[in-house]
Amino acid sequence: GNIGFVFTNADLGEVRELLESNVRPAPARVGAYAPINVVVPKGPTGCDPGQTAFFQALEIPTKITKGQIEMTTDTALITAGDRVSASQAALLLKLSIEPFTYGLVLKAVYDNGSLFDAKVLEITDDVLAAKFAEALQSIAALSLTLGYPTQASVPHSIANAFKAIVSITVELEKYSFAEADVYKAYLAAA
């Protein structure tokens, strides 16, 4: 395909959305490779009965209804990756079906002297926050397992220590503290 350059000072994510939203329907061209599967839906074609030989040549089941040819089944006409034949292109043209689209596809981004794959534009603040939280959980779990305190594991270590102290305090009759009294009262009621 053709290559184009887009120069902008705007947000790259918005520019990408704008570029990729501008797609146009395109007819099937003879000899082109089909990017998608093309299925012609059953129903009236608007073609007169004199053109049944055309449909028979493509092995498409038809019948004559109200003076026009009607396709009786959905027909898988072109498979993705196959070349479009002249008869397939002619049929789609007769039926006014434009199965393909054309538009711009962003391949790379050049920013501050570096070239990046276009997939970097899919990284949002939410994605970064989720990845950071996932890494923080892994660090905390590893630190707790190794018994090595880090900023990520200290809150968990304090919570675990509190649970241990409360579990011991609940069993003691002569010692308690305010936070443990809530648990003692709950267990006494049960």
CNS distance restraints for C-alpha pairs under 8 A (distance, minus, plus):
assign (resid   8 and name CA) (resid  12 and name CA) 7.93 0.50 0.50
assign (resid  10 and name CA) (resid  14 and name CA) 7.59 0.50 0.50
assign (resid  10 and name CA) (resid  15 and name CA) 7.01 0.50 0.50
assign (resid  11 and name CA) (resid  15 and name CA) 6.36 0.50 0.50
assign (resid  12 and name CA) (resid  16 and name CA) 6.08 0.50 0.50
assign (resid  12 and name CA) (resid 121 and name CA) 7.11 0.50 0.50
assign (resid  13 and name CA) (resid  17 and name CA) 6.32 0.50 0.50
assign (resid  13 and name CA) (resid 121 and name CA) 5.72 0.50 0.50
assign (resid  13 and name CA) (resid 122 and name CA) 7.71 0.50 0.50
assign (resid  14 and name CA) (resid  18 and name CA) 6.17 0.50 0.50
assign (resid  15 and name CA) (resid  19 and name CA) 6.15 0.50 0.50
assign (resid  16 and name CA) (resid  20 and name CA) 6.05 0.50 0.50
assign (resid  16 and name CA) (resid 106 and name CA) 6.97 0.50 0.50
assign (resid  17 and name CA) (resid  21 and name CA) 5.91 0.50 0.50
assign (resid  18 and name CA) (resid  22 and name CA) 6.65 0.50 0.50
assign (resid  19 and name CA) (resid 103 and name CA) 7.83 0.50 0.50
assign (resid  19 and name CA) (resid 104 and name CA) 6.08 0.50 0.50
assign (resid  19 and name CA) (resid 105 and name CA) 7.56 0.50 0.50
assign (resid  19 and name CA) (resid 106 and name CA) 7.84 0.50 0.50
assign (resid  20 and name CA) (resid 103 and name CA) 6.90 0.50 0.50
assign (resid  20 and name CA) (resid 104 and name CA) 6.00 0.50 0.50
assign (resid  20 and name CA) (resid 105 and name CA) 6.39 0.50 0.50
assign (resid  20 and name CA) (resid 106 and name CA) 7.66 0.50 0.50
assign (resid  22 and name CA) (resid 103 and name CA) 6.16 0.50 0.50
assign (resid  22 and name CA) (resid 104 and name CA) 7.48 0.50 0.50
assign (resid  23 and name CA) (resid 101 and name CA) 6.19 0.50 0.50
assign (resid  23 and name CA) (resid 102 and name CA) 5.53 0.50 0.50
assign (resid  23 and name CA) (resid 103 and name CA) 4.49 0.50 0.50
assign (resid  23 and name CA) (resid 104 and name CA) 7.44 0.50 0.50
assign (resid  24 and name CA) (resid 101 and name CA) 5.28 0.50 0.50
assign (resid  24 and name CA) (resid 102 and name CA) 5.49 0.50 0.50
assign (resid  24 and name CA) (resid 103 and name CA) 6.49 0.50 0.50
assign (resid  25 and name CA) (resid  98 and name CA) 5.82 0.50 0.50
assign (resid  25 and name CA) (resid  99 and name CA) 6.94 0.50 0.50
assign (resid  25 and name CA) (resid 100 and name CA) 5.77 0.50 0.50
assign (resid  25 and name CA) (resid 101 and name CA) 4.30 0.50 0.50
assign (resid  25 and name CA) (resid 102 and name CA) 6.57 0.50 0.50
assign (resid  26 and name CA) (resid  98 and name CA) 5.16 0.50 0.50
assign (resid  26 and name CA) (resid  99 and name CA) 6.56 0.50 0.50
assign (resid  26 and name CA) (resid 100 and name CA) 4.95 0.50 0.50
assign (resid  26 and name CA) (resid 101 and name CA) 4.90 0.50 0.50
assign (resid  26 and name CA) (resid 102 and name CA) 6.44 0.50 0.50
assign (resid  27 and name CA) (resid  89 and name CA) 7.74 0.50 0.50
assign (resid  27 and name CA) (resid  92 and name CA) 7.61 0.50 0.50
assign (resid  27 and name CA) (resid  93 and name CA) 7.22 0.50 0.50
assign (resid  27 and name CA) (resid  97 and name CA) 6.99 0.50 0.50
assign (resid  27 and name CA) (resid  98 and name CA) 4.23 0.50 0.50
assign (resid  27 and name CA) (resid  99 and name CA) 6.21 0.50 0.50
assign (resid  27 and name CA) (resid 100 and name CA) 6.20 0.50 0.50
assign (resid  28 and name CA) (resid  32 and name CA) 7.38 0.50 0.50
assign (resid  28 and name CA) (resid  34 and name CA) 7.85 0.50 0.50
assign (resid  28 and name CA) (resid  84 and name CA) 6.90 0.50 0.50
assign (resid  28 and name CA) (resid  89 and name CA) 5.39 0.50 0.50
assign (resid  28 and name CA) (resid  92 and name CA) 7.21 0.50 0.50
assign (resid  28 and name CA) (resid  93 and name CA) 7.98 0.50 0.50
assign (resid  28 and name CA) (resid  98 and name CA) 6.61 0.50 0.50
assign (resid  28 and name CA) (resid  99 and name CA) 6.70 0.50 0.50
assign (resid  28 and name CA) (resid 100 and name CA) 6.61 0.50 0.50
assign (resid  29 and name CA) (resid  84 and name CA) 6.61 0.50 0.50
assign (resid  29 and name CA) (resid  89 and name CA) 6.06 0.50 0.50
assign (resid  30 and name CA) (resid  83 and name CA) 7.56 0.50 0.50
assign (resid  30 and name CA) (resid  84 and name CA) 5.16 0.50 0.50
assign (resid  30 and name CA) (resid  85 and name CA) 5.41 0.50 0.50
assign (resid  30 and name CA) (resid  86 and name CA) 5.27 0.50 0.50
assign (resid  30 and name CA) (resid  89 and name CA) 6.04 0.50 0.50
assign (resid  31 and name CA) (resid  83 and name CA) 5.32 0.50 0.50
assign (resid  31 and name CA) (resid  84 and name CA) 5.15 0.50 0.50
assign (resid  31 and name CA) (resid  85 and name CA) 6.21 0.50 0.50
assign (resid  31 and name CA) (resid  86 and name CA) 7.74 0.50 0.50
assign (resid  32 and name CA) (resid  83 and name CA) 5.39 0.50 0.50
assign (resid  32 and name CA) (resid  84 and name CA) 5.59 0.50 0.50
assign (resid  33 and name CA) (resid  80 and name CA) 7.51 0.50 0.50
assign (resid  33 and name CA) (resid  81 and name CA) 5.50 0.50 0.50
assign (resid  33 and name CA) (resid  82 and name CA) 5.43 0.50 0.50
assign (resid  33 and name CA) (resid  83 and name CA) 4.41 0.50 0.50
assign (resid  33 and name CA) (resid  84 and name CA) 6.24 0.50 0.50
assign (resid  34 and name CA) (resid  78 and name CA) 7.13 0.50 0.50
assign (resid  34 and name CA) (resid  79 and name CA) 6.86 0.50 0.50
assign (resid  34 and name CA) (resid  80 and name CA) 4.92 0.50 0.50
assign (resid  34 and name CA) (resid  81 and name CA) 5.13 0.50 0.50
assign (resid  34 and name CA) (resid  82 and name CA) 5.66 0.50 0.50
assign (resid  34 and name CA) (resid  83 and name CA) 6.17 0.50 0.50
assign (resid  34 and name CA) (resid  84 and name CA) 6.59 0.50 0.50
assign (resid  34 and name CA) (resid 100 and name CA) 7.87 0.50 0.50
assign (resid  35 and name CA) (resid  80 and name CA) 5.17 0.50 0.50
assign (resid  35 and name CA) (resid  81 and name CA) 6.00 0.50 0.50
assign (resid  35 and name CA) (resid 100 and name CA) 7.44 0.50 0.50
assign (resid  36 and name CA) (resid  79 and name CA) 6.73 0.50 0.50
assign (resid  36 and name CA) (resid  80 and name CA) 4.33 0.50 0.50
assign (resid  36 and name CA) (resid  81 and name CA) 7.34 0.50 0.50
assign (resid  36 and name CA) (resid 100 and name CA) 7.55 0.50 0.50
assign (resid  37 and name CA) (resid  76 and name CA) 7.47 0.50 0.50
assign (resid  37 and name CA) (resid  77 and name CA) 7.78 0.50 0.50
assign (resid  37 and name CA) (resid  78 and name CA) 5.60 0.50 0.50
assign (resid  37 and name CA) (resid  79 and name CA) 4.48 0.50 0.50
assign (resid  37 and name CA) (resid  80 and name CA) 4.62 0.50 0.50
assign (resid  38 and name CA) (resid  76 and name CA) 6.08 0.50 0.50
assign (resid  38 and name CA) (resid  77 and name CA) 5.65 0.50 0.50
assign (resid  38 and name CA) (resid  78 and name CA) 4.98 0.50 0.50
assign (resid  38 and name CA) (resid  79 and name CA) 6.47 0.50 0.50
assign (resid  38 and name CA) (resid  80 and name CA) 7.69 0.50 0.50
assign (resid  38 and name CA) (resid  99 and name CA) 6.56 0.50 0.50
assign (resid  39 and name CA) (resid  74 and name CA) 6.60 0.50 0.50
assign (resid  39 and name CA) (resid  75 and name CA) 5.41 0.50 0.50
assign (resid  39 and name CA) (resid  76 and name CA) 4.31 0.50 0.50
assign (resid  39 and name CA) (resid  77 and name CA) 5.57 0.50 0.50
assign (resid  39 and name CA) (resid  78 and name CA) 7.12 0.50 0.50
assign (resid  40 and name CA) (resid  74 and name CA) 5.72 0.50 0.50
assign (resid  40 and name CA) (resid  75 and name CA) 5.12 0.50 0.50
assign (resid  40 and name CA) (resid  76 and name CA) 6.38 0.50 0.50
assign (resid  40 and name CA) (resid  77 and name CA) 6.54 0.50 0.50
assign (resid  41 and name CA) (resid  71 and name CA) 7.78 0.50 0.50
assign (resid  41 and name CA) (resid  73 and name CA) 7.05 0.50 0.50
assign (resid  41 and name CA) (resid  74 and name CA) 4.45 0.50 0.50
assign (resid  41 and name CA) (resid  75 and name CA) 6.45 0.50 0.50
assign (resid  42 and name CA) (resid  70 and name CA) 7.27 0.50 0.50
assign (resid  42 and name CA) (resid  71 and name CA) 4.80 0.50 0.50
assign (resid  42 and name CA) (resid  72 and name CA) 5.41 0.50 0.50
assign (resid  42 and name CA) (resid  73 and name CA) 4.75 0.50 0.50
assign (resid  42 and name CA) (resid  74 and name CA) 4.59 0.50 0.50
assign (resid  42 and name CA) (resid  75 and name CA) 7.28 0.50 0.50
assign (resid  43 and name CA) (resid  70 and name CA) 5.23 0.50 0.50
assign (resid  43 and name CA) (resid  71 and name CA) 5.10 0.50 0.50
assign (resid  43 and name CA) (resid  72 and name CA) 6.46 0.50 0.50
assign (resid  43 and name CA) (resid  73 and name CA) 7.74 0.50 0.50
assign (resid  44 and name CA) (resid  65 and name CA) 7.85 0.50 0.50
assign (resid  44 and name CA) (resid  68 and name CA) 7.05 0.50 0.50
assign (resid  44 and name CA) (resid  69 and name CA) 6.16 0.50 0.50
assign (resid  44 and name CA) (resid  70 and name CA) 4.11 0.50 0.50
assign (resid  44 and name CA) (resid  71 and name CA) 6.25 0.50 0.50
assign (resid  45 and name CA) (resid  68 and name CA) 7.09 0.50 0.50
assign (resid  45 and name CA) (resid  69 and name CA) 5.81 0.50 0.50
assign (resid  45 and name CA) (resid  70 and name CA) 5.59 0.50 0.50
assign (resid  45 and name CA) (resid  71 and name CA) 6.98 0.50 0.50
assign (resid  45 and name CA) (resid  95 and name CA) 6.23 0.50 0.50
assign (resid  46 and name CA) (resid  68 and name CA) 5.87 0.50 0.50
assign (resid  46 and name CA) (resid  69 and name CA) 6.67 0.50 0.50
assign (resid  46 and name CA) (resid  70 and name CA) 7.92 0.50 0.50
assign (resid  46 and name CA) (resid  95 and name CA) 7.57 0.50 0.50
assign (resid  47 and name CA) (resid  51 and name CA) 6.73 0.50 0.50
assign (resid  47 and name CA) (resid  68 and name CA) 5.55 0.50 0.50
assign (resid  47 and name CA) (resid  69 and name CA) 5.59 0.50 0.50
assign (resid  47 and name CA) (resid  94 and name CA) 7.85 0.50 0.50
assign (resid  48 and name CA) (resid  67 and name CA) 6.63 0.50 0.50
assign (resid  48 and name CA) (resid  68 and name CA) 4.75 0.50 0.50
assign (resid  48 and name CA) (resid  69 and name CA) 6.08 0.50 0.50
assign (resid  49 and name CA) (resid  64 and name CA) 6.58 0.50 0.50
assign (resid  49 and name CA) (resid  67 and name CA) 6.69 0.50 0.50
assign (resid  49 and name CA) (resid  68 and name CA) 5.51 0.50 0.50
assign (resid  49 and name CA) (resid  69 and name CA) 5.61 0.50 0.50
assign (resid  51 and name CA) (resid  55 and name CA) 7.18 0.50 0.50
assign (resid  51 and name CA) (resid  69 and name CA) 7.94 0.50 0.50
assign (resid  52 and name CA) (resid  56 and name CA) 6.20 0.50 0.50
assign (resid  52 and name CA) (resid  62 and name CA) 7.66 0.50 0.50
assign (resid  52 and name CA) (resid  69 and name CA) 7.06 0.50 0.50
assign (resid  53 and name CA) (resid  57 and name CA) 6.10 0.50 0.50
assign (resid  54 and name CA) (resid  58 and name CA) 6.82 0.50 0.50
assign (resid  55 and name CA) (resid  59 and name CA) 6.27 0.50 0.50
assign (resid  55 and name CA) (resid  60 and name CA) 5.34 0.50 0.50
assign (resid  55 and name CA) (resid  61 and name CA) 7.43 0.50 0.50
assign (resid  55 and name CA) (resid  62 and name CA) 7.41 0.50 0.50
assign (resid  56 and name CA) (resid  60 and name CA) 5.75 0.50 0.50
assign (resid  56 and name CA) (resid  61 and name CA) 7.15 0.50 0.50
assign (resid  58 and name CA) (resid  87 and name CA) 7.56 0.50 0.50
assign (resid  58 and name CA) (resid  88 and name CA) 7.87 0.50 0.50
assign (resid  60 and name CA) (resid  71 and name CA) 7.17 0.50 0.50
assign (resid  60 and name CA) (resid  75 and name CA) 6.90 0.50 0.50
assign (resid  61 and name CA) (resid  71 and name CA) 6.05 0.50 0.50
assign (resid  61 and name CA) (resid  72 and name CA) 5.87 0.50 0.50
assign (resid  61 and name CA) (resid  73 and name CA) 6.85 0.50 0.50
assign (resid  62 and name CA) (resid  69 and name CA) 6.46 0.50 0.50
assign (resid  62 and name CA) (resid  70 and name CA) 5.44 0.50 0.50
assign (resid  62 and name CA) (resid  71 and name CA) 4.41 0.50 0.50
assign (resid  62 and name CA) (resid  72 and name CA) 5.34 0.50 0.50
assign (resid  63 and name CA) (resid  69 and name CA) 5.84 0.50 0.50
assign (resid  63 and name CA) (resid  70 and name CA) 5.33 0.50 0.50
assign (resid  63 and name CA) (resid  71 and name CA) 6.55 0.50 0.50
assign (resid  63 and name CA) (resid  72 and name CA) 6.83 0.50 0.50
assign (resid  64 and name CA) (resid  68 and name CA) 5.53 0.50 0.50
assign (resid  64 and name CA) (resid  69 and name CA) 4.72 0.50 0.50
assign (resid  64 and name CA) (resid  70 and name CA) 5.92 0.50 0.50
assign (resid  65 and name CA) (resid  69 and name CA) 6.26 0.50 0.50
assign (resid  65 and name CA) (resid  70 and name CA) 6.23 0.50 0.50
assign (resid  77 and name CA) (resid  88 and name CA) 7.05 0.50 0.50
assign (resid  78 and name CA) (resid  82 and name CA) 6.87 0.50 0.50
assign (resid  78 and name CA) (resid  84 and name CA) 7.06 0.50 0.50
assign (resid  78 and name CA) (resid  88 and name CA) 7.65 0.50 0.50
assign (resid  84 and name CA) (resid  88 and name CA) 6.34 0.50 0.50
assign (resid  84 and name CA) (resid  89 and name CA) 6.52 0.50 0.50
assign (resid  85 and name CA) (resid  89 and name CA) 6.25 0.50 0.50
assign (resid  86 and name CA) (resid  90 and name CA) 6.07 0.50 0.50
assign (resid  87 and name CA) (resid  91 and name CA) 6.11 0.50 0.50
assign (resid  88 and name CA) (resid  92 and name CA) 6.30 0.50 0.50
assign (resid  89 and name CA) (resid  93 and name CA) 6.13 0.50 0.50
assign (resid  90 and name CA) (resid  94 and name CA) 6.12 0.50 0.50
assign (resid  91 and name CA) (resid  95 and name CA) 6.22 0.50 0.50
assign (resid  92 and name CA) (resid  96 and name CA) 6.00 0.50 0.50
assign (resid  92 and name CA) (resid  97 and name CA) 5.08 0.50 0.50
assign (resid  92 and name CA) (resid  98 and name CA) 7.05 0.50 0.50
assign (resid  93 and name CA) (resid  97 and name CA) 6.15 0.50 0.50
assign (resid  93 and name CA) (resid  98 and name CA) 7.62 0.50 0.50
assign (resid 106 and name CA) (resid 118 and name CA) 6.18 0.50 0.50
assign (resid 107 and name CA) (resid 117 and name CA) 6.43 0.50 0.50
assign (resid 107 and name CA) (resid 118 and name CA) 5.36 0.50 0.50
assign (resid 108 and name CA) (resid 115 and name CA) 6.77 0.50 0.50
assign (resid 108 and name CA) (resid 116 and name CA) 5.60 0.50 0.50
assign (resid 108 and name CA) (resid 117 and name CA) 4.57 0.50 0.50
assign (resid 108 and name CA) (resid 118 and name CA) 4.62 0.50 0.50
assign (resid 109 and name CA) (resid 115 and name CA) 5.70 0.50 0.50
assign (resid 109 and name CA) (resid 116 and name CA) 5.07 0.50 0.50
assign (resid 109 and name CA) (resid 117 and name CA) 6.20 0.50 0.50
assign (resid 109 and name CA) (resid 118 and name CA) 5.82 0.50 0.50
assign (resid 110 and name CA) (resid 114 and name CA) 5.59 0.50 0.50
assign (resid 110 and name CA) (resid 115 and name CA) 4.44 0.50 0.50
assign (resid 110 and name CA) (resid 116 and name CA) 6.24 0.50 0.50
assign (resid 111 and name CA) (resid 115 and name CA) 6.52 0.50 0.50
assign (resid 111 and name CA) (resid 116 and name CA) 7.84 0.50 0.50
assign (resid 116 and name CA) (resid 120 and name CA) 6.91 0.50 0.50
assign (resid 118 and name CA) (resid 122 and name CA) 7.90 0.50 0.50
assign (resid 119 and name CA) (resid 123 and name CA) 7.55 0.50 0.50
assign (resid 123 and name CA) (resid 127 and name CA) 5.89 0.50 0.50
assign (resid 123 and name CA) (resid 128 and name CA) 6.92 0.50 0.50
assign (resid 124 and name CA) (resid 128 and name CA) 6.34 0.50 0.50
assign (resid 125 and name CA) (resid 129 and name CA) 6.06 0.50 0.50
assign (resid 126 and name CA) (resid 130 and name CA) 6.10 0.50 0.50
assign (resid 127 and name CA) (resid 131 and name CA) 6.17 0.50 0.50
assign (resid 128 and name CA) (resid 132 and name CA) 6.06 0.50 0.50
assign (resid 129 and name CA) (resid 133 and name CA) 6.10 0.50 0.50
assign (resid 130 and name CA) (resid 134 and name CA) 6.14 0.50 0.50
assign (resid 131 and name CA) (resid 135 and name CA) 6.19 0.50 0.50
assign (resid 132 and name CA) (resid 136 and name CA) 6.07 0.50 0.50
assign (resid 133 and name CA) (resid 137 and name CA) 6.19 0.50 0.50
assign (resid 134 and name CA) (resid 138 and name CA) 6.38 0.50 0.50
assign (resid 135 and name CA) (resid 139 and name CA) 6.22 0.50 0.50
assign (resid 136 and name CA) (resid 140 and name CA) 6.12 0.50 0.50
assign (resid 136 and name CA) (resid 152 and name CA) 6.37 0.50 0.50
assign (resid 137 and name CA) (resid 141 and name CA) 6.09 0.50 0.50
assign (resid 137 and name CA) (resid 152 and name CA) 7.59 0.50 0.50
assign (resid 138 and name CA) (resid 142 and name CA) 6.09 0.50 0.50
assign (resid 139 and name CA) (resid 143 and name CA) 5.97 0.50 0.50
assign (resid 139 and name CA) (resid 152 and name CA) 6.59 0.50 0.50
assign (resid 139 and name CA) (resid 153 and name CA) 7.53 0.50 0.50
assign (resid 140 and name CA) (resid 144 and name CA) 6.06 0.50 0.50
assign (resid 140 and name CA) (resid 150 and name CA) 7.41 0.50 0.50
assign (resid 140 and name CA) (resid 152 and name CA) 4.90 0.50 0.50
assign (resid 140 and name CA) (resid 153 and name CA) 4.41 0.50 0.50
assign (resid 140 and name CA) (resid 156 and name CA) 7.89 0.50 0.50
assign (resid 141 and name CA) (resid 145 and name CA) 6.14 0.50 0.50
assign (resid 141 and name CA) (resid 153 and name CA) 7.25 0.50 0.50
assign (resid 142 and name CA) (resid 146 and name CA) 6.17 0.50 0.50
assign (resid 143 and name CA) (resid 147 and name CA) 5.82 0.50 0.50
assign (resid 143 and name CA) (resid 148 and name CA) 4.99 0.50 0.50
assign (resid 143 and name CA) (resid 149 and name CA) 6.07 0.50 0.50
assign (resid 143 and name CA) (resid 150 and name CA) 6.61 0.50 0.50
assign (resid 143 and name CA) (resid 152 and name CA) 7.98 0.50 0.50
assign (resid 143 and name CA) (resid 153 and name CA) 6.05 0.50 0.50
assign (resid 144 and name CA) (resid 148 and name CA) 6.45 0.50 0.50
assign (resid 144 and name CA) (resid 149 and name CA) 7.17 0.50 0.50
assign (resid 144 and name CA) (resid 153 and name CA) 6.10 0.50 0.50
assign (resid 144 and name CA) (resid 156 and name CA) 7.90 0.50 0.50
assign (resid 144 and name CA) (resid 157 and name CA) 7.30 0.50 0.50
assign (resid 149 and name CA) (resid 153 and name CA) 5.88 0.50 0.50
assign (resid 149 and name CA) (resid 154 and name CA) 5.96 0.50 0.50
assign (resid 149 and name CA) (resid 157 and name CA) 7.99 0.50 0.50
assign (resid 150 and name CA) (resid 154 and name CA) 6.00 0.50 0.50
assign (resid 151 and name CA) (resid 155 and name CA) 7.74 0.50 0.50
assign (resid 153 and name CA) (resid 157 and name CA) 6.13 0.50 0.50
assign (resid 154 and name CA) (resid 158 and name CA) 6.12 0.50 0.50
assign (resid 155 and name CA) (resid 159 and name CA) 6.23 0.50 0.50
assign (resid 156 and name CA) (resid 160 and name CA) 6.08 0.50 0.50
assign (resid 157 and name CA) (resid 161 and name CA) 6.08 0.50 0.50
assign (resid 158 and name CA) (resid 162 and name CA) 6.10 0.50 0.50
assign (resid 159 and name CA) (resid 163 and name CA) 6.26 0.50 0.50
assign (resid 160 and name CA) (resid 164 and name CA) 6.27 0.50 0.50
assign (resid 161 and name CA) (resid 165 and name CA) 6.20 0.50 0.50
assign (resid 162 and name CA) (resid 166 and name CA) 6.08 0.50 0.50
assign (resid 163 and name CA) (resid 167 and name CA) 6.07 0.50 0.50
assign (resid 164 and name CA) (resid 168 and name CA) 6.37 0.50 0.50
assign (resid 165 and name CA) (resid 169 and name CA) 6.01 0.50 0.50
assign (resid 166 and name CA) (resid 170 and name CA) 5.96 0.50 0.50
assign (resid 166 and name CA) (resid 180 and name CA) 5.53 0.50 0.50
assign (resid 166 and name CA) (resid 183 and name CA) 7.79 0.50 0.50
assign (resid 167 and name CA) (resid 171 and name CA) 6.96 0.50 0.50
assign (resid 168 and name CA) (resid 172 and name CA) 6.80 0.50 0.50
assign (resid 169 and name CA) (resid 175 and name CA) 6.66 0.50 0.50
assign (resid 169 and name CA) (resid 176 and name CA) 5.93 0.50 0.50
assign (resid 169 and name CA) (resid 180 and name CA) 6.79 0.50 0.50
assign (resid 170 and name CA) (resid 176 and name CA) 7.57 0.50 0.50
assign (resid 170 and name CA) (resid 180 and name CA) 6.86 0.50 0.50
assign (resid 170 and name CA) (resid 183 and name CA) 7.12 0.50 0.50
assign (resid 170 and name CA) (resid 184 and name CA) 5.51 0.50 0.50
assign (resid 172 and name CA) (resid 176 and name CA) 7.45 0.50 0.50
assign (resid 176 and name CA) (resid 180 and name CA) 6.26 0.50 0.50
assign (resid 176 and name CA) (resid 181 and name CA) 6.53 0.50 0.50
assign (resid 177 and name CA) (resid 181 and name CA) 6.18 0.50 0.50
assign (resid 178 and name CA) (resid 182 and name CA) 7.27 0.50 0.50
assign (resid 179 and name CA) (resid 183 and name CA) 7.65 0.50 0.50
assign (resid 180 and name CA) (resid 184 and name CA) 6.29 0.50 0.50
assign (resid 181 and name CA) (resid 185 and name CA) 6.02 0.50 0.50
assign (resid 182 and name CA) (resid 186 and name CA) 6.30 0.50 0.50
assign (resid 183 and name CA) (resid 187 and name CA) 6.18 0.50 0.50
assign (resid 184 and name CA) (resid 188 and name CA) 6.05 0.50 0.50
assign (resid 185 and name CA) (resid 189 and name CA) 6.24 0.50 0.50
assign (resid 186 and name CA) (resid 190 and name CA) 6.44 0.50 0.50
